[in-house]
Amino acid sequence: MELDIQCEEMSPSRWAELLTTMKSCKTIRLDDCNLSSSNCEDLSSIINTNPSLTELKLNNNELGDAGVEYLCKGLLTPSCSLQKLWLQNCNLTSASCETLRSVLSAQPSLTELHVGDNKLGTAGVKVLCQGMMNPSCKLQKLQLEYCELTADIVEALNAALQSKPTLKELSLSNNTLGDTAVKQLCRGLVEASCNLELLHLENCGITSDSCMEISAVLRNKSSLMDLSVGDNKIGDSGLALLCQGLMHPSCKIQKLWLWDCDLTSASCKDLSRLISTKETLTEISLIDNNLRDSGMEMLCQALKDPKSKLQELWVRECGLTTACCKAVSSALSTNKHLKVLHMGENKLGDAGVELLCEGLMHPNCNIQSLWLGNCDLTAGCCATLATAMASKQCLTELDLSYNPLEDEGIRKICEALRKPSCNVQQLILYDILWSSEVDDELRALEESKPEVKIIS
């Protein structure tokens, strides 16, 4: 049984009602429910008396250190079987870490701990690392984003990594680590016996100076499948160093996020080699990099390679124009694997989307999700888009937000949605002006086709 409630104010009567339900739940999720430490006392009792409970998610509640202390009393009981604990943005401080350390040391069932967006600080997380080093700890996933960590945390983290072969996922994004600390962390990861699968280091103050060490992790940890270094100024030179590790035969990367990394079209030669030869790579994010049309054309050439298995490509806000759309169309008509294409916030224009639709309607194209928000589109391209929507049954999600489509364009899109052959289930139309008559038509359409969700 699963309890999943979000963004609900808990009255005493509603809470009492839910407590009865919780006694038999395997999963309890209560994000954004205005819970406090007093609720945690009740939840501690539930943890103690419900041995089937394996996941507890309490993100974005003002639990405080006192609330975590209550929870941990339940977590430390022999009957507790909890595996996943989410306490993101719960107003915790370093004071909670001693209590959580006791749980890590004594509760082998706990495999996931998510405590991001809390002011734990370096001192607090050092205490958590002590708990991780206990032989009883079997932690597999540790999320420490936005925890006000500094470079001084790395020594303790490396010691924990050395003693924890079970660890598969480590997220340290949005902490001011810097190059020196990241280099030290990477050297520790290479030496550690853990089989890390996910490493997130977004917005950690990384430059190209760290990229050789990150590349070494990619070469030496064939288990690593998900790497995110977005929002770091690694530049083209850093990307070239990363690609040395990414292209290594032992690297099995699947998901690579490089958003806002100061990349230019010069990086696209290396990225193209990666896309066309690394068959494990299924998702790449290049959002907010100055790739330009010339860079995108190189990426499209790589997508046409039979060895490319890329399923998701994110190139939002990359300085693209109509000029690259013929190459994108050609790639869409060739690549059977691509499922998700994010091209929003590029000046594609109506002419560009007309070209995209040629590739979209090709029998080889299997796109499911297409994002074209803020692409300078007007009603002029909507007839072609409508044809693509009605004829391409694999297309289930379409984003046209922030484009001046007006009544004429929206009506053409609605005509496509009404057709039985159209399989679009989610249409995103943020910040588009239309008349009250068109609004009535949209609401009527949703009523007639309840499987269609129009978000505006």
LONU-477761 format. One record per residue (C-alpha): residue number from 1; x, y, z. Coordinates in pm, 1 decimal. Layout:
<NUM; <X; Y; Z>>,
...
***
This chain:
<1; <0.0; 0.0; 0.0>>,
<2; <123.3; 350.2; -85.7>>,
<3; <40.4; 692.2; 61.0>>,
<4; <143.3; 977.7; -167.8>>,
<5; <23.7; 1327.5; -72.3>>,
<6; <178.9; 1658.3; -172.2>>,
<7; <106.7; 2022.3; -89.5>>,
<8; <-173.0; 1960.8; 159.3>>,
<9; <-223.5; 2146.7; 484.5>>,
<10; <-272.0; 1890.1; 761.9>>,
<11; <-559.2; 1956.7; 998.9>>,
<12; <-558.8; 1748.7; 1321.9>>,
<13; <-853.6; 1541.0; 1200.4>>,
<14; <-692.7; 1478.0; 859.7>>,
<15; <-364.3; 1379.3; 1026.0>>,
<16; <-542.8; 1137.3; 1262.2>>,
<17; <-716.1; 981.9; 960.6>>,
<18; <-387.5; 938.5; 774.7>>,
<19; <-210.9; 785.6; 1075.4>>,
<20; <-453.5; 494.4; 1064.0>>,
<21; <-372.6; 441.4; 695.6>>,
<22; <3.3; 468.4; 754.0>>,
<23; <4.9; 164.9; 980.9>>,
<24; <-7.8; -64.4; 676.2>>,
<25; <178.0; 144.7; 415.6>>,
<26; <493.5; 30.3; 243.1>>,
<27; <560.7; 382.9; 112.0>>,
<28; <474.2; 716.7; 276.1>>,
<29; <532.4; 1040.1; 83.2>>,
<30; <425.4; 1367.6; 245.8>>,
<31; <617.6; 1643.2; 65.5>>,
<32; <513.9; 2005.8; 126.6>>,
<33; <250.9; 1917.9; 386.6>>,
<34; <343.8; 2176.4; 651.7>>,
<35; <458.2; 1906.3; 892.1>>,
<36; <650.6; 1991.2; 1208.5>>,
<37; <841.1; 1811.7; 1483.7>>,
<38; <514.1; 1712.6; 1654.5>>,
<39; <413.1; 1512.1; 1347.0>>,
<40; <749.3; 1337.0; 1361.9>>,
<41; <666.2; 1193.0; 1702.5>>,
<42; <368.5; 1016.6; 1544.3>>,
<43; <576.2; 908.5; 1244.1>>,
<44; <836.8; 759.5; 1477.6>>,
<45; <565.8; 537.8; 1623.5>>,
<46; <458.7; 435.4; 1270.8>>,
<47; <819.7; 342.1; 1182.6>>,
<48; <840.2; 134.3; 1498.5>>,
<49; <509.9; -49.9; 1454.2>>,
<50; <495.8; -90.0; 1073.7>>,
<51; <771.5; -333.4; 966.9>>,
<52; <653.0; -320.1; 603.3>>,
<53; <743.8; 52.6; 571.6>>,
<54; <1044.8; 83.1; 339.0>>,
<55; <1025.0; 442.4; 206.1>>,
<56; <959.1; 767.1; 394.4>>,
<57; <964.2; 1095.3; 202.3>>,
<58; <917.8; 1419.8; 396.9>>,
<59; <1076.5; 1685.9; 174.6>>,
<60; <999.2; 2056.6; 219.0>>,
<61; <857.6; 2039.1; 570.8>>,
<62; <972.9; 2238.4; 877.9>>,
<63; <1074.6; 1932.6; 1077.5>>,
<64; <1386.6; 2084.9; 1230.9>>,
<65; <1648.2; 1900.8; 1433.8>>,
<66; <1388.1; 1810.7; 1698.1>>,
<67; <1174.4; 1637.7; 1435.3>>,
<68; <1466.6; 1431.1; 1307.9>>,
<69; <1547.3; 1328.6; 1664.4>>,
<70; <1194.2; 1189.0; 1698.8>>,
<71; <1220.1; 1007.3; 1363.6>>,
<72; <1551.6; 851.9; 1456.1>>,
<73; <1406.6; 697.4; 1771.4>>,
<74; <1180.4; 494.1; 1543.0>>,
<75; <1460.3; 427.5; 1295.8>>,
<76; <1677.5; 279.0; 1569.9>>,
<77; <1419.7; 20.0; 1680.1>>,
<78; <1488.0; -344.0; 1580.5>>,
<79; <1153.6; -370.3; 1397.6>>,
<80; <1241.5; -86.0; 1155.2>>,
<81; <1293.6; -194.7; 792.7>>,
<82; <1318.4; 149.8; 632.0>>,
<83; <1533.3; 157.1; 317.8>>,
<84; <1482.1; 509.4; 177.5>>,
<85; <1469.8; 832.4; 378.6>>,
<86; <1409.6; 1172.5; 215.3>>,
<87; <1456.3; 1484.0; 430.5>>,
<88; <1538.5; 1751.1; 171.0>>,
<89; <1476.5; 2112.1; 275.4>>,
<90; <1353.9; 2025.6; 624.7>>,
<91; <1535.4; 2302.6; 817.6>>,
<92; <1802.2; 2068.7; 953.5>>,
<93; <2139.6; 2179.2; 1088.1>>,
<94; <2459.3; 2001.4; 1189.2>>,
<95; <2283.3; 1908.0; 1515.1>>,
<96; <2078.8; 1647.4; 1322.3>>,
<97; <2389.6; 1475.1; 1193.3>>,
<98; <2485.4; 1310.7; 1522.6>>,
<99; <2139.8; 1149.4; 1540.9>>,
<100; <2154.8; 1042.2; 1176.7>>,
<101; <2506.4; 904.7; 1233.7>>,
<102; <2360.4; 668.0; 1494.4>>,
<103; <2105.5; 545.0; 1240.1>>,
<104; <2370.8; 491.6; 970.2>>,
<105; <2582.3; 298.4; 1220.9>>,
<106; <2302.0; 78.5; 1350.6>>,
<107; <2048.0; 34.7; 1069.7>>,
<108; <2174.2; -187.6; 784.4>>,
<109; <1838.2; -171.7; 604.1>>,
<110; <1889.1; 199.8; 519.9>>,
<111; <2026.3; 223.2; 165.0>>,
<112; <1923.4; 578.5; 62.2>>,
<113; <1966.6; 906.5; 249.8>>,
<114; <1857.7; 1233.7; 89.8>>,
<115; <1939.3; 1535.9; 306.8>>,
<116; <2005.2; 1808.4; 48.4>>,
<117; <1891.7; 2170.7; 92.4>>,
<118; <1975.4; 2166.6; 463.9>>,
<119; <2244.1; 2371.4; 642.1>>,
<120; <2437.8; 2068.8; 761.7>>,
<121; <2775.6; 2227.3; 690.4>>,
<122; <3111.1; 2056.7; 662.3>>,
<123; <3121.8; 1974.4; 1034.7>>,
<124; <2782.1; 1802.6; 1020.2>>,
<125; <2859.0; 1593.2; 713.1>>,
<126; <3191.0; 1485.1; 866.4>>,
<127; <2980.6; 1331.3; 1144.0>>,
<128; <2761.6; 1154.0; 883.1>>,
<129; <3078.2; 1014.8; 723.2>>,
<130; <3171.8; 858.2; 1057.5>>,
<131; <2841.4; 673.9; 1051.4>>,
<132; <2902.8; 559.2; 693.9>>,
<133; <3234.5; 405.0; 799.2>>,
<134; <3061.4; 169.7; 1041.5>>,
<135; <3060.5; -187.2; 898.7>>,
<136; <2684.7; -209.8; 962.5>>,
<137; <2613.9; 77.2; 725.4>>,
<138; <2502.8; -43.3; 380.1>>,
<139; <2428.1; 295.7; 224.5>>,
<140; <2398.2; 296.4; -156.1>>,
<141; <2277.1; 651.9; -228.7>>,
<142; <2382.7; 974.3; -57.0>>,
<143; <2244.5; 1312.7; -164.5>>,
<144; <2412.8; 1621.8; -18.4>>,
<145; <2317.2; 1904.5; -256.1>>,
<146; <2301.7; 2257.9; -113.0>>,
<147; <2444.4; 2151.5; 224.2>>,
<148; <2693.1; 2441.0; 259.6>>,
<149; <2991.0; 2211.0; 219.9>>,
<150; <3343.0; 2339.3; 158.8>>,
<151; <3667.8; 2184.8; 37.4>>,
<152; <3739.0; 2059.7; 390.8>>,
<153; <3476.0; 1784.9; 356.0>>,
<154; <3670.2; 1581.6; 99.8>>,
<155; <3908.6; 1404.7; 337.0>>,
<156; <3616.7; 1267.6; 540.2>>,
<157; <3424.1; 1173.9; 225.0>>,
<158; <3721.3; 987.2; 81.4>>,
<159; <3765.3; 793.6; 404.8>>,
<160; <3396.8; 696.8; 390.1>>,
<161; <3426.7; 597.6; 22.7>>,
<162; <3722.3; 374.8; 99.9>>,
<163; <3520.0; 182.6; 357.1>>,
<164; <3189.5; 170.6; 167.6>>,
<165; <3191.9; -60.0; -138.0>>,
<166; <2810.7; -51.4; -142.1>>,
<167; <2790.3; 319.1; -240.2>>,
<168; <2645.0; 362.7; -590.3>>,
<169; <2527.0; 726.0; -601.5>>,
<170; <2689.6; 1043.6; -468.3>>,
<171; <2547.8; 1392.3; -527.1>>,
<172; <2747.1; 1694.2; -407.7>>,
<173; <2601.5; 1955.8; -642.0>>,
<174; <2571.0; 2321.1; -538.0>>,
<175; <2847.6; 2317.8; -279.3>>,
<176; <3157.1; 2540.9; -302.8>>,
<177; <3418.2; 2267.0; -336.6>>,
<178; <3653.4; 2411.8; -600.6>>,
<179; <3912.4; 2241.8; -821.3>>,
<180; <4156.9; 2133.3; -549.9>>,
<181; <3888.1; 1948.8; -352.9>>,
<182; <3732.1; 1791.0; -663.7>>,
<183; <4073.8; 1662.5; -773.6>>,
<184; <4122.7; 1510.6; -427.9>>,
<185; <3774.1; 1356.7; -437.2>>,
<186; <3835.8; 1203.9; -779.9>>,
<187; <4166.1; 1052.2; -672.0>>,
<188; <3981.6; 899.4; -377.3>>,
<189; <3709.9; 762.7; -605.6>>,
<190; <3966.1; 598.9; -834.3>>,
<191; <4126.8; 424.5; -534.7>>,
<192; <3800.3; 333.7; -356.7>>,
<193; <3646.4; -9.6; -398.5>>,
<194; <3294.5; 130.9; -445.4>>,
<195; <3117.6; 72.2; -777.8>>,
<196; <2987.8; 425.4; -822.2>>,
<197; <2707.5; 457.1; -1080.9>>,
<198; <2609.1; 824.8; -1037.0>>,
<199; <2826.6; 1128.8; -964.4>>,
<200; <2670.2; 1477.0; -959.3>>,
<201; <2900.4; 1779.5; -923.0>>,
<202; <2687.2; 2061.9; -1063.7>>,
<203; <2783.2; 2416.6; -960.2>>,
<204; <3083.1; 2309.2; -754.5>>,
<205; <3330.7; 2571.8; -876.1>>,
<206; <3497.0; 2335.1; -1123.2>>,
<207; <3711.8; 2458.2; -1411.3>>,
<208; <3915.7; 2276.3; -1675.8>>,
<209; <4180.9; 2215.5; -1405.7>>,
<210; <3967.5; 1936.4; -1254.3>>,
<211; <3877.7; 1763.9; -1579.3>>,
<212; <4180.5; 1537.3; -1607.1>>,
<213; <4097.2; 1387.4; -1265.4>>,
<214; <3726.4; 1349.0; -1353.9>>,
<215; <3837.9; 1183.7; -1677.0>>,
<216; <4043.5; 936.2; -1471.0>>,
<217; <3728.3; 841.3; -1276.8>>,
<218; <3551.1; 776.1; -1609.4>>,
<219; <3837.3; 551.7; -1725.7>>,
<220; <3869.3; 358.4; -1400.9>>,
<221; <3507.2; 325.4; -1289.2>>,
<222; <3329.9; 126.8; -1558.9>>,
<223; <3028.9; 123.6; -1323.4>>,
<224; <2979.7; 502.8; -1369.0>>,
<225; <2672.3; 559.7; -1586.8>>,
<226; <2550.2; 906.6; -1484.9>>,
<227; <2781.3; 1211.4; -1470.2>>,
<228; <2661.9; 1568.4; -1422.8>>,
<229; <2907.9; 1857.9; -1417.9>>,
<230; <2661.6; 2124.0; -1535.2>>,
<231; <2694.4; 2488.6; -1429.2>>,
<232; <3073.5; 2467.0; -1407.7>>,
<233; <3305.2; 2672.2; -1630.6>>,
<234; <3503.0; 2383.5; -1779.0>>,
<235; <3508.8; 2530.8; -2131.4>>,
<236; <3616.5; 2361.1; -2453.9>>,
<237; <3955.9; 2262.7; -2310.7>>,
<238; <3792.9; 2091.2; -2011.9>>,
<239; <3547.2; 1908.5; -2235.8>>,
<240; <3834.6; 1778.4; -2447.6>>,
<241; <3994.4; 1631.0; -2132.9>>,
<242; <3662.5; 1476.7; -2020.2>>,
<243; <3621.1; 1315.5; -2362.1>>,
<244; <3948.9; 1129.1; -2316.6>>,
<245; <3785.4; 940.9; -2030.3>>,
<246; <3443.6; 923.5; -2195.6>>,
<247; <3590.0; 767.6; -2509.9>>,
<248; <3789.1; 507.0; -2316.4>>,
<249; <3666.1; 152.1; -2391.6>>,
<250; <3601.7; 80.8; -2022.7>>,
<251; <3372.5; 386.0; -1983.0>>,
<252; <3003.8; 287.0; -1997.1>>,
<253; <2846.0; 629.9; -1954.9>>,
<254; <2471.7; 653.3; -2024.5>>,
<255; <2371.3; 1001.3; -1902.7>>,
<256; <2592.7; 1308.7; -1942.2>>,
<257; <2485.4; 1657.1; -1830.7>>,
<258; <2702.6; 1945.8; -1949.1>>,
<259; <2459.0; 2237.4; -1924.9>>,
<260; <2602.9; 2589.1; -1892.9>>,
<261; <2965.7; 2475.0; -1915.1>>,
<262; <3096.9; 2755.0; -2139.7>>,
<263; <3112.9; 2521.5; -2438.9>>,
<264; <3122.4; 2651.9; -2796.7>>,
<265; <3096.7; 2493.2; -3139.6>>,
<266; <3464.1; 2395.2; -3096.2>>,
<267; <3351.8; 2128.4; -2846.7>>,
<268; <3108.1; 1974.9; -3093.5>>,
<269; <3379.7; 1786.3; -3280.4>>,
<270; <3463.4; 1589.8; -2963.7>>,
<271; <3095.4; 1559.7; -2869.6>>,
<272; <3013.5; 1428.9; -3217.5>>,
<273; <3277.3; 1156.7; -3186.6>>,
<274; <3128.3; 1064.3; -2851.0>>,
<275; <2768.5; 1048.4; -2980.1>>,
<276; <2861.9; 847.4; -3288.4>>,
<277; <3087.6; 591.1; -3117.0>>,
<278; <2979.2; 552.8; -2751.8>>,
<279; <2687.4; 313.3; -2788.0>>,
<280; <2606.7; 319.9; -2415.8>>,
<281; <2532.9; 696.3; -2424.4>>,
<282; <2156.1; 753.6; -2425.5>>,
<283; <2112.9; 1106.4; -2283.1>>,
<284; <2312.7; 1429.3; -2315.9>>,
<285; <2224.9; 1779.8; -2195.7>>,
<286; <2403.8; 2074.1; -2357.3>>,
<287; <2158.4; 2342.6; -2244.6>>,
<288; <2280.9; 2702.9; -2235.0>>,
<289; <2605.3; 2649.6; -2427.4>>,
<290; <2699.7; 2863.2; -2728.4>>,
<291; <2702.8; 2576.3; -2980.7>>,
<292; <2556.5; 2776.6; -3270.6>>,
<293; <2428.1; 2627.4; -3595.8>>,
<294; <2771.0; 2498.0; -3698.1>>,
<295; <2801.4; 2298.9; -3376.5>>,
<296; <2449.2; 2160.7; -3404.2>>,
<297; <2515.6; 2047.8; -3760.3>>,
<298; <2814.2; 1844.8; -3636.0>>,
<299; <2599.0; 1684.3; -3365.5>>,
<300; <2332.5; 1597.9; -3625.0>>,
<301; <2590.3; 1429.5; -3843.8>>,
<302; <2684.9; 1212.9; -3544.5>>,
<303; <2318.5; 1126.8; -3480.5>>,
<304; <2300.9; 980.8; -3830.2>>,
<305; <2577.1; 731.1; -3750.8>>,
<306; <2434.0; 377.4; -3715.0>>,
<307; <2631.5; 329.9; -3392.4>>,
<308; <2460.4; 625.1; -3220.7>>,
<309; <2205.7; 508.2; -2961.8>>,
<310; <2121.8; 851.7; -2820.5>>,
<311; <1762.2; 874.5; -2695.0>>,
<312; <1754.4; 1224.7; -2540.7>>,
<313; <1918.9; 1544.6; -2666.0>>,
<314; <1879.5; 1873.5; -2477.5>>,
<315; <2000.3; 2178.9; -2673.0>>,
<316; <1782.5; 2453.3; -2528.3>>,
<317; <1926.6; 2805.9; -2543.7>>,
<318; <2225.9; 2710.3; -2758.7>>,
<319; <2221.8; 2997.7; -3010.9>>,
<320; <2048.2; 2793.9; -3281.2>>,
<321; <1854.1; 2938.9; -3575.5>>,
<322; <1658.4; 2824.2; -3881.1>>,
<323; <1992.0; 2750.3; -4049.0>>,
<324; <2051.1; 2425.9; -3853.1>>,
<325; <1698.2; 2286.0; -3892.4>>,
<326; <1762.8; 2107.4; -4221.8>>,
<327; <2043.2; 1911.5; -4051.3>>,
<328; <1816.9; 1835.0; -3750.8>>,
<329; <1542.8; 1718.0; -3988.0>>,
<330; <1785.4; 1488.6; -4166.7>>,
<331; <1897.8; 1342.1; -3833.0>>,
<332; <1536.0; 1284.5; -3726.1>>,
<333; <1463.5; 1098.0; -4049.2>>,
<334; <1768.5; 873.9; -3996.4>>,
<335; <1798.3; 810.4; -3622.3>>,
<336; <1544.1; 556.7; -3493.8>>,
<337; <1656.2; 581.9; -3130.6>>,
<338; <1599.9; 951.0; -3048.8>>,
<339; <1289.1; 987.7; -2829.4>>,
<340; <1328.3; 1329.6; -2663.3>>,
<341; <1441.8; 1654.2; -2828.3>>,
<342; <1455.8; 1983.4; -2634.5>>,
<343; <1519.9; 2279.0; -2867.5>>,
<344; <1343.4; 2558.4; -2676.9>>,
<345; <1474.1; 2914.6; -2651.2>>,
<346; <1636.9; 2905.9; -2993.6>>,
<347; <1537.1; 3131.8; -3284.0>>,
<348; <1413.9; 2852.7; -3510.8>>,
<349; <1117.1; 3045.8; -3650.2>>,
<350; <828.7; 2908.5; -3856.6>>,
<351; <1059.2; 2812.4; -4145.1>>,
<352; <1279.3; 2610.0; -3909.4>>,
<353; <986.2; 2418.7; -3762.3>>,
<354; <850.3; 2347.5; -4110.5>>,
<355; <1185.0; 2179.7; -4185.1>>,
<356; <1182.8; 1991.9; -3852.0>>,
<357; <838.8; 1852.5; -3928.0>>,
<358; <967.9; 1694.9; -4250.1>>,
<359; <1204.7; 1481.4; -4043.1>>,
<360; <947.7; 1434.3; -3769.6>>,
<361; <700.2; 1275.3; -4011.7>>,
<362; <956.8; 1036.3; -4160.0>>,
<363; <879.6; 667.8; -4079.7>>,
<364; <1221.1; 628.0; -3912.1>>,
<365; <1153.2; 904.3; -3659.0>>,
<366; <1034.7; 785.3; -3316.7>>,
<367; <1023.0; 1114.9; -3126.5>>,
<368; <794.6; 1103.6; -2822.6>>,
<369; <868.2; 1442.0; -2660.3>>,
<370; <938.7; 1763.5; -2853.2>>,
<371; <1006.0; 2095.9; -2679.0>>,
<372; <983.8; 2413.9; -2890.1>>,
<373; <908.7; 2679.3; -2627.5>>,
<374; <1015.8; 3037.1; -2703.9>>,
<375; <1134.9; 2957.5; -3057.9>>,
<376; <984.6; 3260.6; -3237.7>>,
<377; <694.7; 3054.0; -3374.5>>,
<378; <366.9; 3200.1; -3500.5>>,
<379; <39.6; 3061.6; -3634.1>>,
<380; <218.0; 3025.9; -3968.6>>,
<381; <378.6; 2693.6; -3872.4>>,
<382; <82.0; 2547.3; -3684.2>>,
<383; <-83.7; 2378.2; -3983.8>>,
<384; <235.0; 2177.0; -4043.7>>,
<385; <271.9; 2104.3; -3672.2>>,
<386; <-91.5; 1989.8; -3663.4>>,
<387; <-27.2; 1750.2; -3951.6>>,
<388; <272.5; 1606.2; -3766.3>>,
<389; <70.1; 1569.6; -3445.8>>,
<390; <-209.6; 1384.6; -3623.2>>,
<391; <14.8; 1154.1; -3822.4>>,
<392; <291.1; 1074.8; -3568.0>>,
<393; <138.7; 844.2; -3311.6>>,
<394; <462.2; 809.9; -3114.3>>,
<395; <449.7; 1185.2; -3030.9>>,
<396; <294.5; 1213.2; -2683.8>>,
<397; <435.9; 1541.8; -2546.4>>,
<398; <467.0; 1881.2; -2714.8>>,
<399; <577.9; 2212.6; -2564.3>>,
<400; <493.0; 2531.4; -2758.1>>,
<401; <510.3; 2777.4; -2466.2>>,
<402; <611.5; 3143.5; -2499.8>>,
<403; <535.6; 3158.5; -2872.8>>,
<404; <282.2; 3413.1; -3014.2>>,
<405; <54.4; 3151.9; -3172.9>>,
<406; <-265.9; 3347.9; -3095.7>>,
<407; <-616.8; 3214.1; -3165.0>>,
<408; <-542.6; 3104.1; -3519.2>>,
<409; <-246.9; 2887.2; -3421.6>>,
<410; <-409.6; 2735.1; -3112.0>>,
<411; <-720.3; 2642.9; -3312.7>>,
<412; <-508.6; 2452.8; -3566.0>>,
<413; <-336.1; 2265.0; -3282.9>>,
<414; <-679.3; 2185.4; -3133.5>>,
<415; <-799.5; 2044.3; -3465.8>>,
<416; <-510.8; 1798.0; -3457.5>>,
<417; <-581.1; 1702.9; -3095.6>>,
<418; <-941.4; 1615.8; -3180.1>>,
<419; <-837.9; 1361.4; -3442.5>>,
<420; <-840.6; 997.1; -3329.7>>,
<421; <-497.8; 945.7; -3488.4>>,
<422; <-338.6; 1211.1; -3262.6>>,
<423; <-174.6; 1057.6; -2955.5>>,
<424; <-43.4; 1375.8; -2786.8>>,
<425; <-123.0; 1337.8; -2416.7>>,
<426; <48.9; 1647.5; -2280.1>>,
<427; <41.3; 1987.3; -2452.6>>,
<428; <228.8; 2269.3; -2278.8>>,
<429; <116.7; 2623.8; -2363.7>>,
<430; <256.6; 2858.2; -2099.1>>,
<431; <227.8; 3234.1; -2152.9>>,
<432; <32.7; 3232.5; -2480.2>>,
<433; <-252.9; 3479.7; -2522.4>>,
<434; <-583.7; 3355.7; -2663.2>>,
<435; <-945.8; 3464.6; -2649.9>>,
<436; <-1213.7; 3340.5; -2410.4>>,
<437; <-1372.2; 3154.7; -2703.9>>,
<438; <-1052.1; 2958.9; -2764.0>>,
<439; <-1023.0; 2897.0; -2390.2>>,
<440; <-1370.4; 2740.3; -2396.0>>,
<441; <-1263.1; 2523.1; -2689.7>>,
<442; <-956.6; 2401.6; -2498.6>>,
<443; <-1163.1; 2313.8; -2191.8>>,
<444; <-1419.8; 2131.8; -2406.8>>,
<445; <-1140.6; 1940.0; -2576.2>>,
<446; <-1003.9; 1825.4; -2239.3>>,
<447; <-1350.3; 1706.3; -2140.6>>,
<448; <-1396.9; 1512.3; -2464.2>>,
<449; <-1047.6; 1360.6; -2445.8>>,
<450; <-968.0; 1314.9; -2074.6>>,
<451; <-635.3; 1148.8; -2161.6>>,
<452; <-513.3; 1485.8; -2295.9>>,
<453; <-360.6; 1726.7; -2041.2>>,
<454; <-327.4; 2090.6; -2152.6>>,
<455; <-91.1; 2287.8; -1928.3>>,
<456; <-110.9; 2666.2; -1952.0>>,
***
